[in-house]
Amino acid sequence: MDEGVVPEPLMIFKQYNFEPDTQYRVYDPYAIMSMIEHGLAISILSKLLLHKCPLNIITKSISPSIIRTITLTYKDKRVLPIASRYFIERYREREI
């Protein structure tokens, strides 16, 4: 889903010498999910994205799992919106 970056699934495919027949590359996750719902596509999407997905799509687990590291970066916490500061505080509480 990241433009300009080789997506994790493609790296895994390469490791296992698997070449999918890719017709289109779409980067908007909601467009991807809509295409899946209408039977126009299949995709590998994160659980985080699908957690509260209201669309009628079938999910399946894959093996091996694909893991992505998410990094949170900010320059000055004092100038962040209150929602961002709250998120950081809750995240740090969970991390302990």
C-alpha positions in Angstrom: 0.0 0.0 0.0 3.0 2.3 0.2 3.8 4.1 -3.0 7.5 4.1 -3.9 8.2 1.2 -1.5 8.3 -2.5 -2.3 5.4 -3.9 -0.3 6.1 -6.7 2.2 4.0 -9.3 0.4 6.0 -8.8 -2.8 9.2 -9.4 -0.9 7.8 -12.6 0.6 6.6 -13.8 -2.8 10.1 -13.2 -4.2 11.6 -15.3 -1.3 9.4 -18.2 -2.3 9.8 -17.7 -6.1 6.2 -16.9 -6.5 5.2 -14.4 -9.2 1.6 -13.2 -9.0 -0.1 -12.1 -12.2 -0.6 -8.5 -11.2 -2.9 -6.5 -13.5 -3.2 -3.3 -11.5 -1.6 -1.7 -8.5 -4.0 0.3 -6.3 -2.7 2.1 -3.2 -5.9 3.3 -1.5 -6.9 0.7 1.0 -10.6 1.5 0.8 -10.6 1.1 -3.0 -8.8 -2.2 -2.6 -11.4 -3.4 -0.1 -14.2 -2.3 -2.3 -12.8 -4.2 -5.2 -12.4 -7.3 -3.0 -16.0 -6.9 -1.9 -17.2 -6.8 -5.5 -15.1 -9.8 -6.5 -12.7 -7.8 -8.6 -9.6 -8.4 -6.6 -7.7 -10.2 -3.9 -5.1 -8.6 -1.7 -2.9 -9.0 1.4 -4.0 -6.4 4.0 -3.1 -5.8 7.6 -5.2 -6.9 10.5 -5.0 -3.4 11.8 -6.7 -2.1 8.6 -9.4 -4.9 8.6 -10.1 -4.7 12.4 -13.3 -2.7 12.0 -13.9 -3.1 8.3 -17.7 -2.7 7.6 -17.4 -4.3 4.1 -18.5 -7.8 3.3 -15.2 -9.5 2.6 -13.7 -12.8 3.6 -10.4 -12.8 5.5 -7.9 -15.7 5.8 -4.6 -16.1 7.7 -1.4 -16.7 5.8 1.7 -18.6 6.7 4.3 -17.4 7.2 2.9 -14.2 8.8 4.1 -10.9 7.3 5.2 -8.5 10.1 5.5 -4.7 9.7 7.2 -2.3 12.0 5.3 0.9 12.6 7.3 3.9 13.8 5.9 7.0 15.6 8.0 10.1 15.1 7.4 13.7 16.2 9.6 16.7 16.8 8.0 18.5 19.7 5.3 16.8 21.7 4.1 20.1 23.0 2.9 21.3 19.6 1.0 18.1 18.7 -2.8 18.1 18.6 -4.3 16.8 21.9 -5.5 13.6 20.2 -2.0 12.8 19.1 -0.6 13.5 22.6 -3.3 11.3 24.1 -2.5 8.5 21.6 1.2 8.6 22.5 0.4 8.5 26.3 -1.9 5.5 25.8 0.6 3.7 23.6 3.4 4.2 26.1 1.2 2.9 28.9 0.6 -0.3 26.9 4.2 -0.7 26.0 5.3 -1.2 29.6 
